[in-house]
Amino acid sequence: QVQLVESGGGLVQPGGSLRLSCTASGRIFSISGVGWYRQAPGKQRELVADITTDGVTNYKDSVKGRFDISRDSTKNTVYLQMNNLKPDDTAVYYCNAAIHGILQLNWGQGTQVTVSS
């Protein structure tokens, strides 16, 4: 089965930046859209940003202008550049592949992002 590995999280101050990476063990990212999701304690997992096979991007309203999603299909990797981070961005961030909105893979371990002074 395809495995997902997220990395790049950490502790940053408000206004700081992080770049998250998501790598799949297979080549599924070449035939699917990919999304970044996040989940805070006691809250539901939510879609933050996604990118289609054609490179069309979509963002949650609260991160527009601050986050950028990109992909490198040759490396089976998707990135999330996060700028001007806010405390409300604190969560565990996950990635997954989707076709017509249907998730294709089991969730990985995620990477923790903590924004605090």
Secondary structure, 3 states (H helix, E strand, C coil): CCCEEEECCEEECCCCCEEEEEEECCCHHHCCEEEEEEECCCCCCEEEEEECCCCCEEECHHHCCCEEEEEEHHHCEEEEEECCCCHHHCEEEEEEEEECCEECCCCCCCEEEEECC
